[in-house]
């Protein structure tokens, strides 16, 4: 069984997004069905639409920052009931048995996690369709509970941007007594500033934009550095414990490796389409490291949502209607958003 619903997507990388019909599976015993209220627009949605990673399948319906209201549940579901607010992020299934899954690291599932869109659909065949749609159906195990304290629209980007920065900040032990650098203020970076500060770290933002230097303070950073100014950069040489690199364009990370203390790390969470070059002496000197991190598991994502609710953290958003979707992606490509677009799904007619 399946249901036919409306969605927003495209049938080719060169074509604009438009409205068409897709199928959602009928409820299985452990499924949660939700009416989608809001869906964030992530930079990786743009990468996928453009086939920047070479793995795109069309037609494609993007969207993996999904917040909605539960409309129906399968007979074995115990954590949700109709009317509850729920969410779906990047991962909607995994093998559940490999060592990484057993350790709540489904993002590294050895069989490959099923993603909320552009991933093989084991139920209906073809590929999964994302959150730019009227409804979503997901297994209870991979469905998240939305804390009551969070504004639903501005919390939507937490489902990807939030967990993408929360996971490495936690893993590399950002907190009191640590100097944490945030490289780039965009969809990821602006949330990272808020979360790192809430963890108790001293937050330093590095940006190429003079305008964003001032905005960094508004977002909660203790200091902001114009990275094109050699004197400002030199002032932080060997003084930073951790730098979270959120940049998704070509850039030179070597200048930031030199800002690290002994045993410090630059951790990449952005997705530059081109390879990054590392100078050998920039890592062997000071036993520094260049690492990466990719979203987070389901348990950690739920933990992140609770943390953000406790500290009043959401994304700075621009709420848009379905009719503005192509304009939004055009602006996102230019970096013209502060700092995350969120699609109001009630406008999908």
One Martini backbone bead per residue (centre of mass of N, CA, C, O) as a GRO file, in nm:
protein
  349
    1UNK     BB    1   0.100   0.033   0.014
    2UNK     BB    2  -0.002   0.378  -0.070
    3UNK     BB    3   0.064   0.730  -0.099
    4UNK     BB    4  -0.038   1.032  -0.252
    5UNK     BB    5   0.166   1.325  -0.286
    6UNK     BB    6   0.301   1.632  -0.240
    7UNK     BB    7   0.591   1.791  -0.403
    8UNK     BB    8   0.937   1.912  -0.415
    9UNK     BB    9   1.125   1.911  -0.729
   10UNK     BB   10   1.341   1.726  -0.961
   11UNK     BB   11   1.463   1.581  -1.292
   12UNK     BB   12   1.721   1.783  -1.289
   13UNK     BB   13   2.000   1.976  -1.241
   14UNK     BB   14   1.895   2.206  -1.464
   15UNK     BB   15   1.627   2.221  -1.311
   16UNK     BB   16   1.374   2.337  -1.162
   17UNK     BB   17   1.162   2.353  -0.913
   18UNK     BB   18   0.866   2.150  -0.855
   19UNK     BB   19   0.543   2.024  -0.865
   20UNK     BB   20   0.466   1.688  -0.747
   21UNK     BB   21   0.418   1.343  -0.733
   22UNK     BB   22   0.428   1.102  -0.463
   23UNK     BB   23   0.529   0.822  -0.266
   24UNK     BB   24   0.401   0.669   0.028
   25UNK     BB   25   0.402   0.452   0.260
   26UNK     BB   26   0.248   0.247   0.437
   27UNK     BB   27   0.193   0.143   0.744
   28UNK     BB   28   0.389   0.008   0.965
   29UNK     BB   29   0.424  -0.114   1.282
   30UNK     BB   30   0.690   0.112   1.327
   31UNK     BB   31   0.542   0.366   1.225
   32UNK     BB   32   0.559   0.721   1.142
   33UNK     BB   33   0.325   0.974   1.071
   34UNK     BB   34   0.361   1.301   0.909
   35UNK     BB   35   0.300   1.629   0.906
   36UNK     BB   36   0.454   1.877   0.740
   37UNK     BB   37   0.559   2.200   0.848
   38UNK     BB   38   0.886   2.194   0.833
   39UNK     BB   39   1.183   2.278   0.618
   40UNK     BB   40   1.499   2.281   0.579
   41UNK     BB   41   1.779   2.445   0.411
   42UNK     BB   42   2.060   2.296   0.281
   43UNK     BB   43   2.363   2.286   0.127
   44UNK     BB   44   2.335   1.978   0.053
   45UNK     BB   45   2.090   2.014  -0.126
   46UNK     BB   46   2.241   2.167  -0.345
   47UNK     BB   47   2.450   1.952  -0.410
   48UNK     BB   48   2.246   1.734  -0.494
   49UNK     BB   49   2.096   1.886  -0.718
   50UNK     BB   50   2.387   1.935  -0.875
   51UNK     BB   51   2.575   1.683  -0.850
   52UNK     BB   52   2.858   1.727  -0.685
   53UNK     BB   53   2.898   1.402  -0.588
   54UNK     BB   54   2.787   1.189  -0.814
   55UNK     BB   55   2.483   1.065  -0.663
   56UNK     BB   56   2.240   1.144  -0.825
   57UNK     BB   57   1.875   1.114  -0.827
   58UNK     BB   58   1.606   1.104  -1.064
   59UNK     BB   59   1.387   1.217  -0.900
   60UNK     BB   60   1.403   1.494  -0.656
   61UNK     BB   61   1.354   1.525  -0.292
   62UNK     BB   62   1.436   1.725  -0.066
   63UNK     BB   63   1.503   1.713   0.273
   64UNK     BB   64   1.646   1.689   0.638
   65UNK     BB   65   1.461   1.918   0.813
   66UNK     BB   66   1.206   1.771   0.990
   67UNK     BB   67   0.884   1.904   1.087
   68UNK     BB   68   0.598   1.763   1.275
   69UNK     BB   69   0.275   1.603   1.281
   70UNK     BB   70   0.119   1.347   1.405
   71UNK     BB   71  -0.124   1.117   1.235
   72UNK     BB   72   0.018   0.822   1.258
   73UNK     BB   73   0.045   0.477   1.384
   74UNK     BB   74   0.167   0.193   1.457
   75UNK     BB   75   0.099  -0.081   1.661
   76UNK     BB   76   0.415  -0.070   1.795
   77UNK     BB   77   0.393   0.212   1.891
   78UNK     BB   78   0.501   0.412   2.201
   79UNK     BB   79   0.622   0.730   2.165
   80UNK     BB   80   0.369   0.790   1.980
   81UNK     BB   81   0.104   1.024   1.885
   82UNK     BB   82  -0.141   1.183   1.779
   83UNK     BB   83  -0.019   1.534   1.782
   84UNK     BB   84   0.264   1.510   1.790
   85UNK     BB   85   0.584   1.628   1.790
   86UNK     BB   86   0.818   1.580   1.520
   87UNK     BB   87   1.126   1.429   1.372
   88UNK     BB   88   1.357   1.445   1.084
   89UNK     BB   89   1.656   1.366   0.952
   90UNK     BB   90   1.902   1.205   0.779
   91UNK     BB   91   1.812   0.937   0.930
   92UNK     BB   92   1.587   0.631   0.860
   93UNK     BB   93   1.814   0.398   0.851
   94UNK     BB   94   1.959   0.076   0.958
   95UNK     BB   95   2.088  -0.223   1.053
   96UNK     BB   96   2.151  -0.244   1.390
   97UNK     BB   97   2.425  -0.462   1.412
   98UNK     BB   98   2.661  -0.315   1.395
   99UNK     BB   99   2.895  -0.162   1.584
  100UNK     BB  100   2.795   0.130   1.528
  101UNK     BB  101   2.495   0.089   1.586
  102UNK     BB  102   2.539  -0.028   1.881
  103UNK     BB  103   2.687   0.279   1.932
  104UNK     BB  104   2.510   0.515   1.809
  105UNK     BB  105   2.647   0.520   1.485
  106UNK     BB  106   2.461   0.533   1.217
  107UNK     BB  107   2.634   0.719   1.024
  108UNK     BB  108   2.849   0.446   1.016
  109UNK     BB  109   2.722   0.228   0.877
  110UNK     BB  110   2.842  -0.054   0.718
  111UNK     BB  111   2.581  -0.070   0.511
  112UNK     BB  112   2.441   0.191   0.514
  113UNK     BB  113   2.257   0.444   0.549
  114UNK     BB  114   1.938   0.568   0.540
  115UNK     BB  115   1.822   0.839   0.382
  116UNK     BB  116   1.576   1.087   0.345
  117UNK     BB  117   1.737   1.127   0.065
  118UNK     BB  118   1.885   0.979  -0.199
  119UNK     BB  119   1.803   0.673  -0.120
  120UNK     BB  120   1.751   0.362  -0.090
  121UNK     BB  121   1.431   0.207  -0.109
  122UNK     BB  122   1.321  -0.078   0.071
  123UNK     BB  123   0.998  -0.051   0.011
  124UNK     BB  124   0.941   0.104  -0.290
  125UNK     BB  125   1.177   0.174  -0.419
  126UNK     BB  126   1.420   0.338  -0.529
  127UNK     BB  127   1.404   0.653  -0.383
  128UNK     BB  128   1.416   0.872  -0.150
  129UNK     BB  129   1.204   1.122  -0.006
  130UNK     BB  130   1.179   1.425   0.124
  131UNK     BB  131   1.062   1.729   0.305
  132UNK     BB  132   0.935   1.849   0.029
  133UNK     BB  133   0.640   1.779   0.176
  134UNK     BB  134   0.349   1.673   0.328
  135UNK     BB  135   0.491   1.396   0.411
  136UNK     BB  136   0.610   1.141   0.654
  137UNK     BB  137   0.780   0.815   0.681
  138UNK     BB  138   0.894   0.654   0.990
  139UNK     BB  139   1.067   0.499   1.200
  140UNK     BB  140   1.066   0.522   1.532
  141UNK     BB  141   1.379   0.496   1.587
  142UNK     BB  142   1.415   0.765   1.371
  143UNK     BB  143   1.233   0.935   1.554
  144UNK     BB  144   1.182   1.256   1.687
  145UNK     BB  145   1.150   1.457   1.965
  146UNK     BB  146   0.993   1.761   2.028
  147UNK     BB  147   1.048   2.007   2.218
  148UNK     BB  148   0.837   2.241   2.356
  149UNK     BB  149   1.051   2.492   2.370
  150UNK     BB  150   1.060   2.483   2.062
  151UNK     BB  151   1.067   2.638   1.775
  152UNK     BB  152   0.985   2.483   1.492
  153UNK     BB  153   1.109   2.647   1.261
  154UNK     BB  154   1.397   2.722   1.403
  155UNK     BB  155   1.457   2.403   1.466
  156UNK     BB  156   1.495   2.249   1.198
  157UNK     BB  157   1.815   2.289   1.149
  158UNK     BB  158   1.905   2.095   1.383
  159UNK     BB  159   1.880   1.818   1.219
  160UNK     BB  160   2.171   1.913   1.098
  161UNK     BB  161   2.334   2.157   1.196
  162UNK     BB  162   2.326   2.088   1.496
  163UNK     BB  163   2.456   1.796   1.489
  164UNK     BB  164   2.713   1.866   1.321
  165UNK     BB  165   2.830   2.044   1.572
  166UNK     BB  166   2.773   1.891   1.836
  167UNK     BB  167   2.935   1.630   1.803
  168UNK     BB  168   3.231   1.750   1.791
  169UNK     BB  169   3.217   1.924   2.045
  170UNK     BB  170   3.182   1.678   2.227
  171UNK     BB  171   3.417   1.491   2.136
  172UNK     BB  172   3.638   1.744   2.181
  173UNK     BB  173   3.558   1.889   2.451
  174UNK     BB  174   3.388   2.129   2.477
  175UNK     BB  175   3.453   2.395   2.723
  176UNK     BB  176   3.572   2.476   2.997
  177UNK     BB  177   3.892   2.618   2.914
  178UNK     BB  178   3.821   2.642   2.611
  179UNK     BB  179   3.929   2.715   2.279
  180UNK     BB  180   3.691   2.795   2.023
  181UNK     BB  181   3.677   2.768   1.681
  182UNK     BB  182   3.496   2.938   1.412
  183UNK     BB  183   3.470   2.858   1.069
  184UNK     BB  184   3.238   3.036   0.979
  185UNK     BB  185   2.919   3.216   0.896
  186UNK     BB  186   2.646   3.009   0.880
  187UNK     BB  187   2.442   2.756   0.912
  188UNK     BB  188   2.655   2.623   1.101
  189UNK     BB  189   2.822   2.847   1.252
  190UNK     BB  190   2.590   2.994   1.411
  191UNK     BB  191   2.523   2.741   1.583
  192UNK     BB  192   2.805   2.681   1.700
  193UNK     BB  193   2.830   2.929   1.873
  194UNK     BB  194   2.592   2.867   2.065
  195UNK     BB  195   2.683   2.584   2.162
  196UNK     BB  196   2.972   2.643   2.263
  197UNK     BB  197   2.885   2.850   2.472
  198UNK     BB  198   2.689   2.660   2.633
  199UNK     BB  199   2.941   2.468   2.709
  200UNK     BB  200   3.175   2.704   2.803
  201UNK     BB  201   3.330   2.827   2.586
  202UNK     BB  202   3.570   3.003   2.412
  203UNK     BB  203   3.467   3.209   2.141
  204UNK     BB  204   3.609   3.205   1.806
  205UNK     BB  205   3.585   3.388   1.512
  206UNK     BB  206   3.633   3.307   1.160
  207UNK     BB  207   3.643   3.561   0.896
  208UNK     BB  208   3.614   3.726   0.568
  209UNK     BB  209   3.388   3.913   0.698
  210UNK     BB  210   3.332   4.220   0.826
  211UNK     BB  211   3.025   4.202   0.883
  212UNK     BB  212   3.055   3.927   1.061
  213UNK     BB  213   3.209   4.030   1.302
  214UNK     BB  214   2.967   4.171   1.438
  215UNK     BB  215   2.768   3.924   1.436
  216UNK     BB  216   2.922   3.734   1.626
  217UNK     BB  217   2.847   3.880   1.888
  218UNK     BB  218   2.541   3.848   1.867
  219UNK     BB  219   2.568   3.522   1.870
  220UNK     BB  220   2.818   3.495   2.120
  221UNK     BB  221   3.091   3.573   2.073
  222UNK     BB  222   3.391   3.679   2.219
  223UNK     BB  223   3.540   3.665   1.934
  224UNK     BB  224   3.671   3.831   1.628
  225UNK     BB  225   3.820   3.735   1.307
  226UNK     BB  226   3.998   3.859   1.040
  227UNK     BB  227   4.151   3.635   0.823
  228UNK     BB  228   4.290   3.866   0.626
  229UNK     BB  229   4.447   3.948   0.894
  230UNK     BB  230   4.758   3.883   1.005
  231UNK     BB  231   4.752   4.009   1.292
  232UNK     BB  232   4.498   3.870   1.400
  233UNK     BB  233   4.602   3.582   1.356
  234UNK     BB  234   4.873   3.596   1.521
  235UNK     BB  235   4.728   3.632   1.806
  236UNK     BB  236   4.641   3.295   1.782
  237UNK     BB  237   4.893   3.152   1.808
  238UNK     BB  238   4.876   2.865   1.991
  239UNK     BB  239   4.551   2.914   2.135
  240UNK     BB  240   4.382   2.672   2.008
  241UNK     BB  241   4.203   2.373   2.056
  242UNK     BB  242   3.950   2.423   1.851
  243UNK     BB  243   3.840   2.386   1.503
  244UNK     BB  244   3.548   2.461   1.327
  245UNK     BB  245   3.491   2.364   0.990
  246UNK     BB  246   3.219   2.509   0.781
  247UNK     BB  247   3.336   2.512   0.500
  248UNK     BB  248   3.203   2.469   0.140
  249UNK     BB  249   3.476   2.578   0.025
  250UNK     BB  250   3.753   2.671  -0.096
  251UNK     BB  251   4.040   2.634   0.132
  252UNK     BB  252   4.290   2.727   0.373
  253UNK     BB  253   4.389   2.535   0.661
  254UNK     BB  254   4.686   2.603   0.751
  255UNK     BB  255   4.639   2.869   0.909
  256UNK     BB  256   4.472   2.711   1.138
  257UNK     BB  257   4.675   2.503   1.238
  258UNK     BB  258   4.868   2.740   1.358
  259UNK     BB  259   4.652   2.803   1.604
  260UNK     BB  260   4.723   2.557   1.754
  261UNK     BB  261   4.771   2.367   1.994
  262UNK     BB  262   4.875   2.115   2.142
  263UNK     BB  263   4.661   1.869   2.016
  264UNK     BB  264   4.506   2.004   1.815
  265UNK     BB  265   4.199   2.070   1.612
  266UNK     BB  266   4.075   2.037   1.287
  267UNK     BB  267   3.723   2.028   1.203
  268UNK     BB  268   3.539   1.894   0.946
  269UNK     BB  269   3.187   1.988   0.826
  270UNK     BB  270   3.220   2.064   0.565
  271UNK     BB  271   3.172   2.043   0.179
  272UNK     BB  272   3.406   2.047  -0.021
  273UNK     BB  273   3.447   1.969  -0.366
  274UNK     BB  274   3.751   1.990  -0.302
  275UNK     BB  275   4.050   1.924  -0.226
  276UNK     BB  276   4.267   1.920   0.061
  277UNK     BB  277   4.561   2.077   0.164
  278UNK     BB  278   4.844   1.950   0.361
  279UNK     BB  279   5.097   2.048   0.555
  280UNK     BB  280   5.311   1.863   0.726
  281UNK     BB  281   5.421   2.078   0.941
  282UNK     BB  282   5.124   2.158   1.045
  283UNK     BB  283   5.105   1.870   1.210
  284UNK     BB  284   5.380   1.781   1.338
  285UNK     BB  285   5.361   2.047   1.467
  286UNK     BB  286   5.213   1.986   1.776
  287UNK     BB  287   5.033   1.742   1.717
  288UNK     BB  288   4.837   1.795   1.496
  289UNK     BB  289   4.494   1.796   1.354
  290UNK     BB  290   4.295   1.662   1.080
  291UNK     BB  291   3.945   1.641   1.077
  292UNK     BB  292   3.618   1.471   1.096
  293UNK     BB  293   3.251   1.514   1.064
  294UNK     BB  294   2.919   1.331   1.073
  295UNK     BB  295   2.691   1.424   1.223
  296UNK     BB  296   2.468   1.182   1.392
  297UNK     BB  297   2.306   1.007   1.595
  298UNK     BB  298   2.002   0.959   1.731
  299UNK     BB  299   2.065   1.000   2.032
  300UNK     BB  300   2.234   1.261   1.989
  301UNK     BB  301   2.009   1.425   1.856
  302UNK     BB  302   1.821   1.424   2.098
  303UNK     BB  303   2.023   1.555   2.290
  304UNK     BB  304   2.052   1.818   2.129
  305UNK     BB  305   1.758   1.911   2.153
  306UNK     BB  306   1.761   1.930   2.464
  307UNK     BB  307   1.992   2.131   2.485
  308UNK     BB  308   1.859   2.359   2.319
  309UNK     BB  309   1.612   2.389   2.499
  310UNK     BB  310   1.766   2.461   2.764
  311UNK     BB  311   1.932   2.715   2.595
  312UNK     BB  312   1.769   2.854   2.359
  313UNK     BB  313   1.834   2.703   2.074
  314UNK     BB  314   1.838   2.839   1.745
  315UNK     BB  315   1.787   2.943   1.438
  316UNK     BB  316   1.847   3.172   1.193
  317UNK     BB  317   1.567   3.273   0.996
  318UNK     BB  318   1.393   3.228   0.674
  319UNK     BB  319   1.070   3.230   0.590
  320UNK     BB  320   0.919   3.030   0.333
  321UNK     BB  321   0.764   2.962   0.044
  322UNK     BB  322   0.707   2.756  -0.218
  323UNK     BB  323   0.735   2.994  -0.437
  324UNK     BB  324   1.055   3.053  -0.323
  325UNK     BB  325   1.255   2.813  -0.378
  326UNK     BB  326   1.437   2.908  -0.618
  327UNK     BB  327   1.531   3.169  -0.489
  328UNK     BB  328   1.666   3.040  -0.243
  329UNK     BB  329   1.882   2.874  -0.399
  330UNK     BB  330   2.011   3.116  -0.536
  331UNK     BB  331   2.093   3.257  -0.270
  332UNK     BB  332   2.255   3.027  -0.144
  333UNK     BB  333   2.477   3.021  -0.363
  334UNK     BB  334   2.556   3.335  -0.272
  335UNK     BB  335   2.508   3.368   0.053
  336UNK     BB  336   2.195   3.497   0.083
  337UNK     BB  337   2.182   3.426   0.420
  338UNK     BB  338   2.024   3.473   0.760
  339UNK     BB  339   2.115   3.142   0.797
  340UNK     BB  340   1.825   3.006   0.722
  341UNK     BB  341   1.615   2.825   0.541
  342UNK     BB  342   1.250   2.786   0.570
  343UNK     BB  343   0.986   2.572   0.492
  344UNK     BB  344   0.645   2.629   0.449
  345UNK     BB  345   0.423   2.362   0.405
  346UNK     BB  346   0.140   2.515   0.398
  347UNK     BB  347   0.215   2.636   0.093
  348UNK     BB  348   0.148   2.360  -0.032
  349UNK     BB  349  -0.086   2.332  -0.317
   0.00000   0.00000   0.00000
